[in-house]
Amino acid sequence: MKKLFIWMIITALLFVPMTALAEGESEEPQDPQPTGTPGTEPLGDEPGGEEEPPVPPVNLEIDNGHVYEGMTRAYENGYTPTVNDGKAIVVLPLIASGEIAGNMVTATPNLGGSSSPFKYSNYQKNFYLADNAVQGDTTVSSYLVRFDLPLERDRFDGVYPVSIDINATAADGNAIQQSFTTYVVITDGKDPNAPEPTPKPEEPQSQPKIIVSRYSINPSPVMAGDEFDATITLKNTSETKSVRNMTATISCDSQNFVLKNDISIIYIGKLDKGQQKEIKVTYKTDMETPPQRYTIMLNIEYDNSDAVTFSSSGTVPVAVKQPLRMEMEAPQIPESVNAGDTMPISVQVMNMGRSQVFNVRLELSAPGLIPSETAFIGNMEPGSATAGEMNVFVGMKSMSEGYEGDEKYGYTNGLITLIYEDESGQEYTEEIEIATLINEPVIIPTSTEPEEEPEKAGQWWISIIIGAVVIAGLATYLIVRKKKGQKHEVH
């Protein structure tokens, strides 16, 4: 009974506070319920009313855990680019956090300032998403950026940063611009703290020489107004070095020469040690070219094995002559002459060319016509004219040397020969033909009184005396002429 009473007291104590609390809550004013426009629901109850979370941007990250071709270790293990054979190999494997338009990124290395050991060039490249092999016989889908950067020969040791700028476009059209930096360590260059070495004076070295070793002119001599070919041989005199990029510029010291080749510069290219090269040029001279020696000039330029340019020159002489044009007018020879007479002959000689001629003379050769001497005129200037005079003794045809006929008198013919020389002493001849009738000698009496006709029986000795006088005169002339000829031969 006592236990029952205690339990009822405990129950009453618990019930009273809960009831009071319920009553207290009912007495507090109630919060007004939200009301809206009739027919609408609160915003929180609308379907799809919650905001979607923003899409994160696409980023590129270095694949730190794999070793790709060209790498000795992974990035997480301290990757550094390798330097070998004058090149620095920079490998940058990238993995995208999302889709990139065209699966392509553009990479541009930034090589630093003027102290950089790299050779400057445009190294920008496009790289595409691919399954690239990594160490462990597996592949990774990544953008494998790689640059083989040539190094300068005179580079210095040190650590040089290489910044690689990446540009791409995400699938949603947003631009991606990121930059990654790696460091190239140079250990095979010069010590930057070492003092500058004193340059040694360069020892003089023999350089190849190009000369004109021979030439030929065809035709030679060149006549004014004609074309001619000059064949020229160029030789590399060096026994150890070749030349290259060789040209020969052709010119002449006369405006009367016109080059017939298409161009005046002849490209030869390479000429090995001791080698020769033949070139050919064609010129045309005009009719006004004075007769003298002219010069074809060659200006030769070439490079040695170190691409240093040198030059040399050569000359080719060309002798030009003016064509000689000598003319003479046929003399007036009587149709008949008498043996024993002396006949003067005058021949008009004209220099019709543009050159001086030398030692102009006339000679006569005809049976029975014996000139007293050669008609010597001498030198003649261009455009001049003069007459050659000679006295010719009329004898018997049998008195001329070389005559083989039996006739003493009668028709005879022969040649008047014009002989002249050019400035080099070369002899030229021109000829004209003459002819006449040689009659027997005629004795003309000196007295005007009629002579009595002598007896016929006594006239024969008179003819003998006249004939003897003529023969004696001719014999004396021939002896004197022969002695003069012998004196000239002795001198």
C-alpha distance (Angstrom), angle and dihedral (degrees) to the residues before:
residue distance angle dihedral
M1 . . .
K2 3.72 . .
K3 3.90 91.5 .
L4 3.80 91.3 50.9
F5 3.77 91.7 53.8
I6 3.81 93.1 52.3
W7 3.81 92.0 50.1
M8 3.84 91.6 52.2
I9 3.84 91.5 51.3
I10 3.84 91.6 51.8
T11 3.78 91.8 48.7
A12 3.79 92.0 50.5
L13 3.78 91.9 51.0
L14 3.79 92.2 53.2
F15 3.80 96.4 46.9
V16 3.86 97.0 48.3
P17 3.88 97.0 63.6
M18 3.85 94.2 45.9
T19 3.82 90.3 50.0
A20 3.77 91.8 48.5
L21 3.78 90.8 48.8
A22 3.76 91.0 51.2
E23 3.76 90.6 49.7
G24 3.80 91.2 46.9
E25 3.76 92.4 52.5
S26 3.79 91.1 49.5
E27 3.76 90.0 54.7
E28 3.85 94.7 53.8
P29 3.82 114.7 92.3
Q30 3.79 112.5 -100.0
D31 3.86 121.7 -120.9
P32 3.76 110.5 -109.1
Q33 3.79 112.7 -106.9
P34 3.78 115.9 -119.8
T35 3.68 113.0 -98.4
G36 3.72 126.9 -164.7
T37 3.67 140.6 -176.7
P38 3.76 110.3 -57.5
G39 3.77 110.5 -93.8
T40 3.85 95.3 23.6
E41 3.77 131.5 99.5
P42 3.80 127.5 -141.6
L43 3.84 115.0 -82.1
G44 3.79 92.0 -113.2
D45 3.76 90.4 58.9
E46 3.89 94.5 53.6
P47 3.78 114.1 107.9
G48 3.87 113.7 -111.0
G49 3.73 92.8 10.8
E50 3.86 92.9 129.8
E51 3.94 116.7 96.3
E52 3.84 116.6 -115.2
P53 3.84 115.6 -122.3
P54 3.90 114.4 -103.7
V55 3.86 118.3 -98.2
P56 3.84 110.4 -111.7
P57 3.89 116.4 -121.5
V58 3.79 120.4 -103.8
N59 3.79 113.0 -102.6
L60 3.79 135.1 -175.6
E61 3.76 121.0 -134.3
I62 3.80 133.5 -174.8
D63 3.79 114.5 -104.4
N64 3.79 95.2 -123.5
G65 3.77 99.8 177.8
H66 3.81 106.0 56.0
V67 3.80 135.0 71.3
Y68 3.82 112.9 -137.4
E69 3.79 130.1 -169.0
G70 3.81 109.7 -69.1
M71 3.82 92.4 29.0
T72 3.81 127.4 103.3
R73 3.81 95.3 -165.1
A74 3.79 140.7 4.4
Y75 3.78 122.7 -91.0
E76 3.80 91.5 -110.5
N77 3.82 88.2 57.4
G78 3.80 94.9 52.5
Y79 3.83 105.2 -84.2
T80 3.83 116.7 -161.0
P81 3.81 126.1 178.7
T82 3.80 115.7 -99.9
V83 3.83 121.5 -119.9
N84 3.80 116.4 -150.8
D85 3.82 138.7 146.2
G86 3.79 92.5 4.0
K87 3.81 94.5 -52.7
A88 3.81 136.4 103.0
I89 3.83 112.5 -143.4
V90 3.81 111.1 -151.1
V91 3.84 116.6 -171.0
L92 3.82 121.6 -172.9
P93 3.86 115.4 176.5
L94 3.81 111.1 -165.1
I95 3.79 131.5 -168.6
A96 3.83 120.9 -162.3
S97 3.77 122.1 -138.3
G98 3.79 90.7 -146.1
E99 3.78 144.5 7.0
I100 3.84 118.4 -52.1
A101 3.79 121.6 -156.5
G102 3.81 111.0 -102.5
N103 3.81 89.9 -1.6
M104 3.81 86.7 -98.3
V105 3.80 135.8 125.6
T106 3.82 128.2 -173.6
A107 3.81 116.8 -136.9
T108 3.82 125.6 -164.2
P109 3.83 121.0 -177.4
N110 3.79 118.5 -141.5
L111 3.83 105.7 -149.8
G112 3.79 100.2 -170.8
G113 3.80 131.5 -123.4
S114 3.80 136.8 -38.2
S115 3.81 93.0 -64.6
S116 3.80 90.5 60.7
P117 3.84 114.4 122.8
F118 3.80 91.9 -141.3
K119 3.77 127.8 99.8
Y120 3.77 108.0 -117.3
S121 3.77 118.9 -121.6
N122 3.79 140.5 128.0
Y123 3.80 102.9 -76.1
Q124 3.82 98.6 165.1
K125 3.82 112.1 138.4
N126 3.79 141.7 173.4
F127 3.81 118.6 -125.6
Y128 3.79 126.6 -165.7
L129 3.79 134.5 -150.3
A130 3.80 109.1 -96.4
D131 3.78 142.8 155.5
N132 3.79 98.0 -99.2
A133 3.77 123.2 -165.3
V134 3.79 117.0 -115.6
Q135 3.75 133.9 -175.5
G136 3.81 110.5 -71.3
D137 3.87 98.8 48.8
T138 3.76 94.9 -84.2
T139 3.81 136.4 107.8
V140 3.78 135.1 -127.7
S141 3.79 125.9 -156.0
S142 3.80 101.8 -124.1
Y143 3.77 147.3 124.9
L144 3.83 103.7 -98.7
V145 3.82 105.8 -156.5
R146 3.83 112.3 -168.5
F147 3.82 133.3 169.7
D148 3.82 126.8 -176.1
L149 3.80 99.7 -157.2
P150 3.86 116.8 -163.5
L151 3.80 114.3 -133.5
E152 3.78 128.7 -139.4
R153 3.79 116.6 -105.5
D154 3.82 93.3 -128.4
R155 3.82 96.0 48.3
F156 3.80 124.9 149.3
D157 3.79 128.4 -131.4
G158 3.79 116.2 -102.5
V159 3.81 146.7 95.9
Y160 3.80 114.3 -73.2
P161 3.83 124.7 -171.2
V162 3.79 118.2 -134.0
S163 3.78 114.1 -162.0
I164 3.80 116.1 -160.7
D165 3.80 116.0 -159.0
I166 3.82 115.0 -152.0
N167 3.79 122.3 -158.5
A168 3.81 124.7 -178.1
T169 3.78 142.3 140.7
A170 3.79 123.6 -118.2
A171 3.78 119.9 -131.6
D172 3.82 89.3 -105.2
G173 3.82 90.2 56.6
N174 3.78 98.5 -103.8
A175 3.80 116.2 138.8
I176 3.79 119.6 -116.0
Q177 3.79 117.7 -151.9
Q178 3.79 119.8 170.8
S179 3.77 137.0 153.3
F180 3.81 130.1 -149.5
T181 3.79 126.6 -169.6
T182 3.77 129.7 -154.0
Y183 3.78 130.8 171.0
V184 3.80 128.5 -122.8
V185 3.79 115.8 -153.0
I186 3.86 114.9 -151.5
T187 3.81 115.1 -160.8
D188 3.83 102.5 153.1
G189 3.82 97.4 64.7
K190 3.77 135.2 83.2
D191 3.77 124.4 -59.3
P192 3.83 104.6 -104.3
N193 3.80 90.1 -151.4
A194 3.79 96.0 49.4
P195 3.82 116.3 107.5
E196 3.76 116.6 -105.3
P197 3.82 109.6 -95.1
T198 3.75 117.1 -118.4
P199 3.78 105.7 -107.6
K200 3.76 113.8 -118.9
P201 3.76 115.5 -128.6
E202 3.74 109.8 -103.4
E203 3.75 114.0 -112.9
P204 3.78 112.5 -124.5
Q205 3.77 112.0 -104.6
S206 3.75 128.0 -155.8
Q207 3.78 111.0 -110.3
P208 3.81 126.0 -153.7
K209 3.80 117.1 -94.5
I210 3.80 125.7 -150.4
I211 3.82 115.8 -151.0
V212 3.79 139.1 171.8
S213 3.81 99.8 -107.0
R214 3.82 97.1 -178.7
Y215 3.79 143.5 -17.6
S216 3.79 142.2 -171.2
I217 3.81 133.5 -155.7
N218 3.79 119.8 -150.5
P219 2.98 119.5 -136.5
S220 3.78 100.5 20.6
P221 2.93 125.9 -138.6
V222 3.79 95.8 32.2
M223 3.77 115.0 -133.7
A224 3.79 116.1 -140.7
G225 3.79 110.3 -99.7
D226 3.82 94.4 27.9
E227 3.81 133.6 106.5
F228 3.79 121.8 -119.6
D229 3.81 138.1 -175.8
A230 3.80 123.7 -131.2
T231 3.82 113.2 -158.5
I232 3.81 109.6 -164.3
T233 3.81 127.5 -173.2
L234 3.84 118.1 -152.5
K235 3.81 119.0 -162.2
N236 3.81 134.0 -164.3
T237 3.80 101.6 -138.0
S238 3.82 94.6 -166.6
E239 3.80 116.2 107.1
T240 3.81 93.8 -162.2
K241 3.81 110.5 29.7
S242 3.76 134.8 59.4
V243 3.80 127.8 -152.2
R244 3.78 130.4 -140.7
N245 3.79 142.0 -174.1
M246 3.80 87.9 41.1
T247 3.82 124.6 174.9
A248 3.80 133.9 176.8
T249 3.81 120.1 -154.4
I250 3.82 113.3 -156.2
S251 3.82 124.6 -151.0
C252 3.81 139.3 153.4
D253 3.80 134.1 -143.0
S254 3.83 93.8 -131.1
Q255 3.78 130.4 73.2
N256 3.81 87.8 -152.8
F257 3.82 89.4 72.1
V258 3.82 117.5 83.9
L259 3.82 118.6 -165.9
K260 3.80 111.0 -131.7
N261 3.84 95.4 -167.3
D262 3.81 115.7 102.6
I263 3.82 92.6 -117.8
S264 3.79 135.9 15.4
I265 3.84 94.4 -136.7
I266 3.80 115.9 77.8
Y267 3.82 116.8 -162.9
I268 3.80 113.3 -146.4
G269 3.81 102.0 169.0
K270 3.79 112.8 -164.9
L271 3.80 128.8 14.8
D272 3.79 115.5 -174.3
K273 3.80 124.2 -144.8
G274 3.80 111.1 -64.4
Q275 3.81 91.2 -0.3
Q276 3.82 124.2 139.3
K277 3.79 129.9 -148.6
E278 3.80 126.7 -163.2
I279 3.79 120.7 -146.7
K280 3.80 129.1 -178.5
V281 3.80 130.7 -150.8
T282 3.79 129.6 -178.3
Y283 3.81 125.1 -148.8
K284 3.78 133.8 -178.6
T285 3.80 122.4 -151.3
D286 3.79 124.3 -153.8
M287 3.78 126.5 -128.1
E288 3.81 91.5 -105.4
T289 3.80 94.0 61.9
P290 3.83 107.3 126.1
P291 3.80 114.8 -126.1
Q292 3.80 106.2 -102.8
R293 3.82 143.4 97.3
Y294 3.81 118.0 -68.1
T295 3.81 133.0 -173.4
I296 3.81 132.2 -127.9
M297 3.81 107.8 -155.4
L298 3.81 128.1 -153.7
N299 3.82 122.7 -161.1
I300 3.82 106.3 -164.8
E301 3.82 124.3 -165.3
Y302 3.81 126.3 -177.6
D303 3.82 143.5 155.0
N304 3.79 126.2 -120.3
S305 3.82 123.5 -139.3
D306 3.84 90.1 -81.1
A307 3.84 91.7 54.8
V308 3.80 91.0 -109.8
T309 3.79 110.5 147.5
F310 3.80 120.7 -127.8
S311 3.77 133.1 174.9
S312 3.78 138.3 -154.2
S313 3.77 136.7 172.7
G314 3.77 140.7 -143.7
T315 3.79 139.1 -174.3
V316 3.79 135.7 -147.8
P317 3.85 119.3 -161.6
V318 3.81 118.9 -138.8
A319 3.82 122.3 -167.1
V320 3.81 115.0 -149.6
K321 3.77 124.6 -166.4
Q322 3.75 131.0 -169.2
P323 3.84 113.3 -130.1
L324 3.81 110.1 -104.6
R325 3.81 115.6 -125.0
M326 3.77 115.1 -174.2
E327 3.77 122.8 168.1
M328 3.79 134.4 -179.4
E329 3.78 133.3 -167.6
A330 3.80 119.3 -126.1
P331 3.83 110.4 -107.4
Q332 3.77 124.1 -122.5
I333 3.82 105.5 -100.9
P334 3.85 118.7 -176.9
E335 3.74 114.7 -114.5
S336 3.78 89.8 -123.2
V337 3.79 135.9 15.2
N338 3.78 135.1 -175.9
A339 3.75 124.7 -117.2
G340 3.78 110.7 -105.9
D341 3.81 94.3 34.2
T342 3.83 125.3 118.5
M343 3.80 113.7 -135.2
P344 3.86 123.5 -163.2
I345 3.82 115.0 -142.2
S346 3.83 124.3 -166.0
V347 3.83 121.2 -168.3
Q348 3.82 121.7 -169.3
V349 3.84 111.4 -139.4
M350 3.86 123.4 -167.1
N351 3.83 131.0 -170.3
M352 3.83 102.8 -144.1
G353 3.84 96.1 172.1
R354 3.81 134.5 83.9
S355 3.79 96.6 -112.3
Q356 3.77 133.9 76.2
V357 3.80 115.1 -108.7
F358 3.78 125.3 -151.2
N359 3.82 139.3 -144.1
V360 3.80 95.7 9.4
R361 3.81 111.8 -171.6
L362 3.80 142.6 158.0
E363 3.79 129.4 -133.7
L364 3.81 129.6 -173.7
S365 3.79 126.1 -151.7
A366 3.84 120.7 179.7
P367 3.86 132.5 127.6
G368 3.81 109.6 -95.6
L369 3.84 94.8 8.5
I370 3.78 108.8 102.3
P371 3.87 117.1 -176.4
S372 3.76 116.3 -147.6
E373 3.84 90.4 -135.3
T374 3.80 143.7 -26.6
A375 3.80 113.2 -70.2
F376 3.85 101.9 -121.7
I377 3.82 115.4 -162.9
G378 3.84 101.1 168.9
N379 3.84 127.2 -153.9
M380 3.78 121.7 -5.2
E381 3.79 127.2 -158.8
P382 3.82 121.5 -138.8
G383 3.81 111.1 -78.0
S384 3.82 95.0 15.1
A385 3.84 129.4 126.9
T386 3.76 133.1 -163.3
A387 3.80 140.2 163.1
G388 3.77 127.1 -111.7
E389 3.80 114.0 -146.1
M390 3.80 127.5 -159.7
N391 3.82 135.9 165.0
V392 3.79 114.6 -135.4
F393 3.82 123.0 -159.8
V394 3.81 113.5 -145.9
G395 3.79 112.1 -138.6
M396 3.76 138.3 148.4
K397 3.80 117.8 -54.5
S398 3.78 90.4 -122.3
M399 3.81 90.1 62.0
S400 3.86 92.9 70.9
E401 3.77 118.2 92.9
G402 3.75 114.3 -108.5
Y403 3.80 95.3 20.3
E404 3.83 109.9 138.0
G405 3.81 101.4 177.7
D406 3.81 128.5 105.6
E407 3.79 98.0 -132.8
K408 3.79 119.6 102.8
Y409 3.77 95.4 -172.5
G410 3.77 137.6 18.1
Y411 3.80 136.7 72.3
T412 3.78 116.5 0.6
N413 3.83 133.8 174.2
G414 3.78 136.8 -180.0
L415 3.80 147.1 143.2
I416 3.76 138.5 -76.1
T417 3.81 105.6 -151.1
L418 3.81 123.2 -155.5
I419 3.81 110.5 -153.3
Y420 3.85 124.2 -170.5
E421 3.83 140.2 154.8
D422 3.81 137.3 -140.3
E423 3.81 125.4 -131.5
S424 3.81 91.8 -82.9
G425 3.80 93.3 53.5
Q426 3.79 96.4 -106.2
E427 3.80 109.7 150.3
Y428 3.81 126.0 -132.1
T429 3.83 131.5 -176.8
E430 3.79 138.9 -157.3
E431 3.82 123.9 -171.3
I432 3.81 139.0 -160.2
E433 3.80 126.5 -175.0
I434 3.82 125.4 -122.8
A435 3.83 131.7 -174.3
T436 3.82 139.1 -179.1
L437 3.80 143.2 156.8
I438 3.83 118.2 -103.4
N439 3.77 112.5 -149.2
E440 3.75 127.6 -164.2
P441 3.78 114.9 -88.1
V442 3.81 115.7 -81.7
I443 3.82 122.1 -145.4
I444 3.78 111.8 -148.3
P445 3.86 113.6 -160.6
T446 3.78 116.3 -125.3
S447 3.85 97.3 -150.1
T448 3.76 121.0 81.4
E449 3.86 93.1 -155.2
P450 3.74 116.1 95.7
E451 3.73 110.8 -101.6
E452 3.67 123.2 -137.8
E453 3.70 112.8 -110.8
P454 3.80 106.7 -109.0
E455 3.63 121.8 -135.2
K456 3.74 113.1 -77.4
A457 3.73 91.1 -128.4
G458 3.83 90.4 61.2
Q459 3.85 100.4 46.0
W460 3.79 97.6 79.7
W461 3.80 94.6 75.4
I462 3.83 91.6 54.8
S463 3.83 91.8 59.1
I464 3.77 89.2 48.8
I465 3.81 92.3 54.0
I466 3.83 93.1 49.5
G467 3.77 92.5 48.5
A468 3.80 91.0 48.6
V469 3.81 91.4 52.7
V470 3.83 92.3 51.4
I471 3.78 92.5 46.9
A472 3.81 92.6 47.5
G473 3.81 91.1 51.3
L474 3.78 93.0 49.8
A475 3.81 92.1 45.9
T476 3.80 90.8 52.1
Y477 3.82 90.9 50.2
L478 3.80 92.9 50.0
I479 3.83 93.1 48.6
V480 3.81 92.1 50.8
R481 3.80 91.5 47.3
K482 3.80 91.6 49.5
K483 3.81 92.0 51.7
K484 3.82 90.8 50.8
G485 3.76 90.2 52.0
Q486 3.79 91.9 51.1
K487 3.82 90.8 51.5
H488 3.83 90.6 53.2
E489 3.78 90.6 50.5
V490 3.81 92.0 50.9
H491 3.83 90.9 51.9
